[in-house]
Amino acid sequence: MDTELARTFLTVVTAGNFISAADQLHVSQSTVSTRIHTLEEQLGCMLFVRNKAGTTLTSAGRQFQRHAATLVRTMEQARHDIGIPEGFSGTLVVGCRIGLWEEFLLQWLQLMREARPEISIRAESGHEPELMQGLIEGRIDIGVMYTPQIRPGLKIEQLFEEHLILVSTNPNGKPEPRSGYVYVDWGPEFYARHNACFPNFGSPPLSANIGWVGLQHVLENGGSGYFPKRIVTPHLKTGRLNLVSDTPEFSMPAYVVYPLEGDRDLFVSAVEIMHQVANSNPKTASGAKTTKRAVRKEQR
């Protein structure tokens, strides 16, 4: 079977419809439809139920999802194995949001290299849809994100509780005028809660889907915005930023996602070190779990 067909199938599952899947794959909707039709002909069954709301998996589609993920993962693993750098016994691809690399995964990276010097590590960044797709396809071994999706064969564990606070360059601790507010897209849950707390907010004058970009803009040009407390704490201490009083604080859990199958020894050791960093770092320990636990029902 052509792995491109399996990859397209998995993209449709993640995207929820053919149109979004086509956008992610950078192909036309008709190409996606043709690939799925070809795949269904090869398997001799319907994989999706199509309706106005999008697509849902049939019983056969749910059964094939595990095989499709295994097929794509096997090909990616073969590429990894063939491409292992000289002097290393294996590779580990870790993907997460840029903001989670700051003050958290960078600490993990150093500890991981010390604990497993024989492993070559590839660090990547992305948003939840890209990270989940990479995990499903096997291109990413471990993902760290805010809003993971439950998928068969993947385990989800909470690492710590992120706290988003409103900060401003105004020395009086007041938000800048509307023209200075930067809206950072921290995901759908933040969007919903932000709208509920600020119903008259309207369209932001400046928005960013990368927190680092928004923060640098505020620091350089003045303004205000919601950012992780663990990241802005140094700026609060120096006075470059000020906490805006009488404004809501948003809590957002950070999760690690990894496959139930694969190199269990490597995955478990990597995740254990992430928990150690979360529990030992005072900026994350208050919201971290003292013991590892699955926070989502495992899907096998």
C-alpha positions in Angstrom: 0.0 0.0 0.0 1.2 3.5 -0.8 2.1 5.2 2.4 0.9 8.5 0.9 -2.6 7.1 1.0 -2.3 6.1 4.7 -0.8 9.6 5.5 -3.7 11.3 3.8 -6.2 9.1 5.7 -4.6 10.1 9.0 -4.6 13.7 8.0 -8.4 13.6 7.3 -8.9 11.9 10.7 -7.0 14.7 12.5 -8.5 17.6 10.4 -12.1 16.3 10.7 -12.9 17.0 7.0 -11.5 16.8 3.5 -11.1 20.6 3.1 -8.9 21.1 6.1 -6.9 18.0 5.3 -6.3 19.4 1.8 -5.0 22.6 3.3 -2.6 20.7 5.6 -1.3 18.5 2.8 -1.1 21.5 0.4 -3.1 19.6 -2.3 -6.6 20.1 -3.7 -9.7 18.7 -2.1 -10.3 16.5 -5.1 -6.8 15.0 -4.6 -7.7 14.1 -1.1 -11.0 12.6 -2.2 -9.3 10.6 -4.9 -6.7 9.2 -2.5 -9.4 8.2 0.1 -11.5 6.6 -2.7 -8.5 4.6 -3.9 -7.7 3.5 -0.4 -11.3 2.4 0.2 -11.2 0.4 -3.0 -8.0 -1.3 -2.0 -9.4 -2.2 1.4 -12.9 -3.0 0.1 -14.7 -1.0 2.7 -15.9 2.5 3.5 -13.6 4.4 5.9 -15.6 7.6 6.4 -19.1 8.8 6.8 -19.4 12.1 5.0 -21.9 14.8 6.0 -22.2 18.6 6.3 -20.5 18.6 9.7 -17.4 16.9 8.3 -16.3 13.3 8.4 -16.6 10.6 11.0 -14.9 7.2 11.0 -16.8 4.1 10.2 -16.1 1.0 12.3 -13.7 -0.2 9.6 -12.1 3.2 9.6 -11.4 3.0 13.3 -9.9 -0.4 12.9 -7.7 0.8 10.0 -6.5 3.9 11.9 -4.2 1.8 14.0 -2.7 0.0 11.0 -2.3 3.2 9.1 -0.4 4.8 12.0 1.8 1.8 12.3 2.5 1.8 8.5 3.5 5.4 8.4 5.4 5.1 11.7 7.3 2.1 10.3 8.4 4.1 7.3 9.5 7.0 9.4 11.3 4.8 11.9 13.2 3.2 8.9 14.3 6.7 7.9 15.3 7.4 11.4 17.3 4.2 11.8 19.0 4.6 8.4 19.8 8.2 9.3 21.2 7.7 12.8 24.2 9.9 13.2 27.6 8.2 13.6 28.4 7.6 17.2 24.8 7.3 18.4 22.6 4.2 18.9 19.2 5.9 18.3 17.3 9.1 17.8 14.5 10.9 19.6 12.4 13.6 18.0 10.7 15.9 20.5 8.2 18.5 19.3 6.4 21.2 21.3 5.2 24.8 21.3 8.1 27.4 21.4 6.9 28.7 24.7 7.3 25.3 26.3 10.9 25.1 25.3 11.6 28.3 27.3 12.3 27.8 31.0 11.2 24.1 30.8 12.3 21.8 27.9 15.7 23.5 27.6 16.4 22.3 31.1 15.0 18.8 30.2 17.2 18.8 27.1 20.4 19.2 29.1 19.4 16.5 31.6 18.3 14.2 28.9 21.6 14.5 27.1 23.5 13.7 30.3 21.2 10.7 31.1 21.2 9.2 27.6 24.3 10.4 25.8 24.0 7.6 23.2 20.7 9.1 21.9 20.7 11.8 19.2 17.9 14.3 19.9 16.0 16.4 17.3 14.1 19.4 18.8 11.2 20.8 16.8 8.4 23.3 17.5 4.9 23.6 16.2 1.2 23.9 17.3 -1.1 21.3 18.5 -2.5 20.1 15.1 1.0 19.8 13.6 2.3 18.0 16.7 -0.6 15.6 16.9 -0.3 14.8 13.2 3.4 14.2 13.6 2.8 11.8 16.5 0.1 9.9 14.6 2.4 9.6 11.6 5.4 8.7 13.7 7.5 11.7 12.6 7.5 12.9 16.2 8.3 10.6 19.1 7.2 12.8 22.0 5.0 15.9 21.9 4.6 18.6 24.6 1.5 20.8 24.2 -1.5 22.5 25.9 -4.5 20.9 24.2 -3.7 17.3 23.0 -6.3 15.2 21.3 -7.1 11.6 22.4 -5.9 9.2 19.7 -5.5 5.4 19.7 -2.0 4.2 20.7 -1.0 7.5 22.3 -0.6 8.2 26.1 -1.2 11.6 27.6 0.2 12.8 30.9 0.0 16.1 32.6 3.3 17.8 33.3 2.4 21.0 35.1 -0.2 23.8 35.2 0.6 26.9 33.1 -0.5 30.2 34.5 -1.2 33.0 32.0 -1.2 36.5 33.5 -1.8 39.9 32.1 1.3 42.1 32.2 2.0 45.6 30.9 4.9 47.9 30.4 2.9 50.6 32.1 4.7 51.4 35.4 1.3 51.8 37.2 0.4 48.2 36.4 -2.4 49.2 34.1 -3.0 47.8 30.6 -1.8 49.8 27.7 -4.4 51.5 25.5 -6.2 49.2 23.2 -3.6 49.9 20.4 -0.9 48.4 22.6 -2.6 45.1 23.5 -1.2 42.0 21.9 -3.4 39.0 21.7 -1.5 35.7 21.7 -3.3 32.6 20.5 -2.7 30.1 23.3 -5.3 27.7 21.9 -9.0 27.2 21.7 -9.5 26.9 25.5 -7.8 30.2 26.1 -9.8 31.8 23.3 -13.1 30.7 24.8 -12.2 31.9 28.3 -10.7 35.1 27.1 -13.9 35.9 25.2 -16.0 35.1 28.3 -14.0 37.4 30.5 -13.7 40.2 27.9 -17.0 40.0 25.9 -16.5 43.4 24.4 -12.9 42.9 23.4 -13.6 42.7 19.6 -10.9 42.2 17.1 -7.3 42.6 18.4 -5.1 45.3 16.8 -2.2 42.9 16.9 -2.3 39.1 17.3 0.4 36.4 17.3 0.3 32.6 17.4 3.8 32.5 18.9 4.0 33.8 22.5 7.7 34.7 22.1 6.9 37.0 19.2 4.2 38.8 21.2 6.4 39.1 24.3 9.3 40.5 22.4 7.0 43.1 20.7 5.7 44.2 24.1 9.2 44.5 25.5 10.5 46.4 22.6 7.6 48.7 21.8 5.5 48.8 25.0 2.0 47.3 25.5 0.4 44.5 27.3 -0.7 40.9 26.9 -1.2 37.5 28.5 1.9 35.4 28.9 3.1 32.5 31.0 4.0 33.6 34.5 7.1 31.4 34.5 8.5 33.3 31.5 7.7 36.8 32.5 8.7 36.5 36.2 12.3 37.7 35.5 10.9 40.8 33.7 8.5 41.5 36.6 11.4 41.4 39.1 13.4 43.9 37.0 10.5 46.2 36.4 10.4 45.9 32.6 6.9 44.4 33.0 4.2 45.0 35.6 1.4 42.8 36.7 -2.0 44.2 35.8 -4.1 44.0 39.0 -7.8 43.0 39.1 -7.6 40.9 35.9 -8.3 37.2 35.6 -5.5 34.6 35.5 -5.9 31.7 33.1 -4.7 28.2 34.0 -3.7 25.9 31.2 -2.3 22.5 31.8 0.8 21.4 29.8 0.8 17.7 28.7 3.3 15.3 27.3 2.1 12.8 24.6 3.9 9.7 23.5 3.2 6.4 21.8 2.3 3.3 23.8 4.4 1.2 21.3 7.9 1.8 20.2 11.1 2.2 22.3 9.4 2.1 25.7 12.6 2.4 27.6 13.7 5.5 25.8 10.2 7.2 25.9 9.7 6.4 29.6 13.1 7.7 30.6 12.6 10.9 28.6 9.1 11.5 30.2 10.4 10.8 33.7 13.0 13.5 33.3 10.3 15.9 32.1 8.3 15.2 35.3 11.5 15.7 37.4 12.1 19.1 35.8 8.4 20.1 36.3 8.5 19.1 39.9 11.9 20.6 40.8 11.4 23.9 39.0 9.7 26.4 41.4 8.1 28.1 38.3 6.2 25.0 37.4 6.2 22.8 40.6 3.1 24.4 42.1 1.0 23.1 39.3 2.9 19.9 38.6 1.8 16.4 39.7 4.0 14.8 42.3 3.7 11.5 40.6 3.2 10.6 37.0 -0.4 9.8 36.1 -2.3 9.5 33.0 -4.9 12.3 32.7 -6.7 11.0 29.7 -8.1 7.5 29.2 -5.6 5.5 27.2 -6.9 4.5 23.8 -5.5 1.1 22.6 
